[in-house]
Amino acid sequence: MAVFLYTILILGTISFSSGVFLAFAAKKFEVKEDPLLKEVLAALPGANCGSCGFAGCEGFAKEILKGAVKADICIPGRKSGSPEKIKVILDNRPK
């Protein structure tokens, strides 16, 4: 009976310690993401076609936020008005 209790106590201690460590590691190494990225992604058509020269819409949106490319190079997005929507998002961002 004592072996059974020791086993539960040891496993419980290991589990609790692992949980505390993982919670600390998750907070310490969390990746901060620009909140405007989701807004720009929502304005894009989401086709992930690569016509802009990037692997997908997320890569294209990141470059738009950096100011490296213009939003009007997205061919499917031009038809749906994406460049205008993105311009509004970028004009309203905090400076």
Backbone as a ProteinNet text record, in pm:
[ID]
protein_1_A
[PRIMARY]
MAVFLYTILILGTISFSSGVFLAFAAKKFEVKEDPLLKEVLAALPGANCGSCGFAGCEGFAKEILKGAVKADICIPGRKSGSPEKIKVILDNRPK
[TERTIARY]
82.2	0	86.4	197.8	285.6	352.4	384.9	447.5	350.2	223.7	120.4	109.3	110.8	100.7	224.6	341.6	464.8	465.8	417.3	411.5	321.6	205.2	111.8	171.9	236	298.5	411	494.9	606	553.8	459.2	403.6	328.8	258.8	189.2	286.2	395.9	498.4	563.9	596.5	656.6	558.4	433.8	333.1	314.5	305.6	288.7	410.2	529.2	651.8	660.1	624.6	625.9	525.9	408.1	307.1	352.4	414.7	465.2	574.8	664.9	772	716.4	620.9	563.3	487.8	418.4	349.1	449.2	558.3	663.4	726.9	758.5	822.6	730.5	601.9	507	499.1	501.5	495.4	627.1	738.1	870	898.2	857.9	891.1	773.4	669.8	556.6	597.8	536.6	568.3	465.1	514.8	426.1	396.6	270.1	229.7	161.4	188.8	129	-22.9	-101.7	-247.3	-303.8	-232.4	-279.5	-267.6	-184.2	-166.7	-298.5	-376.6	-505.8	-601.3	-597.3	-684.3	-646.1	-516.6	-471.3	-503.2	-484	-518.8	-667.7	-750.6	-895.4	-932.1	-855.7	-883.7	-838.7	-741.4	-694.8	-793.5	-792.4	-890.8	-867.1	-745.4	-717.7	-700.4	-668.9	-654	-522.1	-420.2	-287.2	-236.7	-259.6	-228.6	-83.5	-17	121.4	140.1	33.5	46.9	119.7	128.9	198.8	348.9	390	531.2	567.6	470.2	492.7	423.7	466.5	413.4	265.2	220.5	80.1	42	-83.5	-134.9	-69.7	-31.8	28.9	165.9	246.7	376.4	361.5	263.1	235.8	190.1	103.6	53.5	166.8	258.8	372.5	458.6	479.1	559.3	486.4	354.4	276.8	295.6	287.8	303.2	443.7	543	679.4	696.9	608.5	620.3	707.2	737.3	825.9	755	624.3	547.6	418.2	359.1	229	119	3.9	-106.1	-171.7	-143.4	-212.8	-150.5	-47.2	9.9	-64.3	-160.8	-244	-353.1	-341.2	-434.5	-577.1	-598.4	-736.6	-791.4	-703.2	-747.6	-791.7	-736.3	-776	-923.3	-972	-1112.3	-1206.5	-1160.1	-1246.5	-1223.3	-1135.8	-1113.3	-1017.4	-932.1	-837.4	-741.1	-685.1	-590.7	-652.6	-777.5	-845.2	-868	-909.3	-932	-801.8	-694.1	-564.4	-514.1	-538.5	-497.7	-567.6	-695.2	-769.3	-710.1	-678.6	-619.7	-485.4	-401.5	-268.7	-276.9	-374.7	-389.4	-439.3	-513.1	-571.5	-486.9	-371.8	-290.6	-223.3	-202.1	-137.2	8.1	51.7	187	284.2
-119.3	0	125.5	121.7	238.1	265	157.7	173.6	244.7	208.8	270	419.5	458.5	599.3	677.9	616.7	683.4	706	606.1	617.8	733.7	741.1	850	984.7	990.8	1115	1158.4	1067.6	1100	1143.2	1067.8	1103.2	1236.4	1260.5	1388.3	1505.2	1486.5	1591.1	1618.7	1513.1	1528.9	1599.1	1560.2	1621.7	1769	1801.3	1941	2024.7	1970	2041.9	2064.1	1963.3	1976.2	2080.9	2082.4	2181.5	2322.8	2343.4	2476.3	2518.8	2425.9	2457.1	2491.9	2414.5	2441.5	2573.5	2609	2737.5	2852.7	2838.1	2940.5	2953.2	2839	2840.7	2900.8	2870.6	2925.8	3077.6	3128.4	3272.7	3339.1	3275.6	3332.5	3340	3238.3	3228.7	3256.7	3322.5	3350.4	3448.2	3432.1	3514.7	3627	3748.6	3864.5	3885.1	3898.7	3917.7	4051.9	4117.1	4246.7	4229.8	4304.5	4289.3	4332.5	4415.5	4457.1	4346.2	4245.8	4136.8	4066.4	4041.4	3974.4	4059.9	4191	4281	4283.4	4289.3	4289.8	4155.6	4046.5	3914.1	3903.5	3963.2	3959.6	4040.5	4144.6	4227.2	4159.6	4070.4	3998.5	3887.6	3842.8	3741.4	3603.1	3574	3444.7	3331.5	3363.7	3260.9	3185.5	3247	3186.6	3137.8	3218.7	3178.5	3202.2	3296	3325.5	3422.6	3481.5	3574.8	3702.8	3729.9	3848.5	3824.9	3699.2	3665.6	3609.1	3595.4	3538.9	3403.4	3321.6	3185.9	3184.4	3284.9	3290.1	3428.5	3442.2	3573.4	3623.2	3532.7	3576.8	3640.6	3580.8	3639.1	3773.6	3783.1	3908.8	4015.8	3977.9	4073.2	4123.8	4036.7	4079.2	4180.5	4159.9	4254	4386.7	4382.9	4507	4588.1	4521	4591.6	4648.3	4582.9	4635.4	4754.4	4766.3	4872.4	4833.8	4706	4659.9	4648.9	4625.5	4611.3	4690.2	4714.3	4781.5	4676.6	4711.8	4616.1	4588.3	4668.7	4651.1	4546	4474.8	4370.2	4237.4	4231.3	4111.3	4115	4028.5	4031.2	3993.4	3884.4	3855.2	3961.7	4025.4	4127.4	4256.8	4285.6	4408.6	4405.8	4288.6	4276.7	4293.3	4253.8	4261.5	4388.4	4475.7	4602.4	4594	4494.5	4478.3	4595.3	4651.7	4762.8	4881.1	4910.2	5021.2	4989.1	4865.3	4824	4828.6	4781.3	4780	4921.8	5010	5149.7	5211.9	5183.1	5234.4	5179.1	5049.9	4987.7	5053	5071.2	5129.1	5276.7	5347.7	5490.2	5509.1	5411.5	5423	5358.9	5303.9	5239	5344.4	5308.9	5402.2	5426.2	5547.5	5582.7	5576.8
0	0	0	74.5	82.4	-51.9	-126	-257.6	-351.8	-342.5	-425.7	-394.9	-269.3	-232.2	-273.9	-257.1	-299.6	-451.8	-525.1	-670.8	-711.8	-652	-683	-643	-528.9	-482.9	-576.7	-618.4	-708.4	-845.5	-901	-1031.6	-1026.5	-917.8	-901.5	-894.1	-822.5	-811	-946.2	-1018.8	-1151.9	-1245.9	-1242.1	-1329	-1296.6	-1170.2	-1129.8	-1170.2	-1146.2	-1182.9	-1333.6	-1409.8	-1555.8	-1602.3	-1541.2	-1576.6	-1547.2	-1432.8	-1396.7	-1493.9	-1526.2	-1620.1	-1758.1	-1807.7	-1938.9	-1942.3	-1834.7	-1828.6	-1831.6	-1757.8	-1757.7	-1896.1	-1958.8	-2090.3	-2195.7	-2188.1	-2284.9	-2272.9	-2152.9	-2132.5	-2172.1	-2139.3	-2167.1	-2316.9	-2391.1	-2532.5	-2625.5	-2576.1	-2663.5	-2773.4	-2888.7	-3004.5	-3012	-3012.1	-3025.2	-3173.6	-3205.7	-3344.2	-3358.7	-3469	-3495.9	-3508.2	-3430.3	-3438.4	-3573.9	-3646.4	-3778.1	-3881.9	-3853.7	-3948.7	-3976.1	-3873	-3891.4	-3972.8	-3951	-4026.7	-4174.5	-4201.8	-4341	-4406.6	-4334.3	-4388.5	-4419.6	-4334.8	-4358.8	-4482.3	-4512.2	-4629.4	-4759.1	-4749.9	-4868.5	-4904.7	-5029.3	-5069.6	-5009.7	-4965.6	-4902.9	-5002.1	-5126	-5229.4	-5217	-5155.7	-5144.6	-5280.3	-5383	-5520.2	-5557.6	-5493.2	-5524.4	-5638.6	-5689.7	-5801.4	-5761.7	-5633	-5583.2	-5571.5	-5583.2	-5571.3	-5434.8	-5347.1	-5214.6	-5205.7	-5110.6	-5098.4	-5061.5	-4992.2	-4953.9	-4907.8	-4870.1	-4829.1	-4700.1	-4610.4	-4485	-4507.7	-4592.7	-4625.3	-4693.5	-4780.9	-4849.9	-4750.8	-4657	-4557	-4467.5	-4430.6	-4348	-4421.6	-4550.1	-4627.9	-4647.7	-4657.9	-4666.7	-4539.2	-4424	-4296.6	-4279.6	-4336.5	-4331.1	-4424.9	-4522.6	-4621.2	-4738.9	-4753.5	-4859.8	-4994.9	-4993.5	-5118.4	-5108.5	-5223.3	-5228.1	-5233.2	-5184.7	-5175.8	-5310.4	-5411	-5538.5	-5630	-5584.3	-5668.7	-5654.7	-5565.7	-5549.6	-5656.8	-5756.7	-5869.6	-5827.5	-5753	-5710.3	-5615	-5539.2	-5444.4	-5510	-5627.5	-5697.7	-5733	-5770.8	-5810.2	-5691.4	-5573	-5454.2	-5372.7	-5419	-5349	-5231.6	-5229.8	-5119.4	-5102.2	-5210.1	-5189	-5115	-5143.8	-5075.3	-4928.4	-4899.6	-4760.8	-4681.1	-4742.8	-4675	-4653.2	-4749.5	-4733	-4612.3	-4594.8	-4478.6	-4349.1	-4347.6	-4227.2	-4193.9	-4294.2	-4270.6	-4231.6	-4286.7	-4251.7	-4109.7	-4056.9	-3922.6	-3814.2	-3850.1	-3746	-3658.3	-3531	-3439.6	-3482.7	-3465.8	-3510.2	-3396.4
[MASK]
+++++++++++++++++++++++++++++++++++++++++++++++++++++++++++++++++++++++++++++++++++++++++++++++

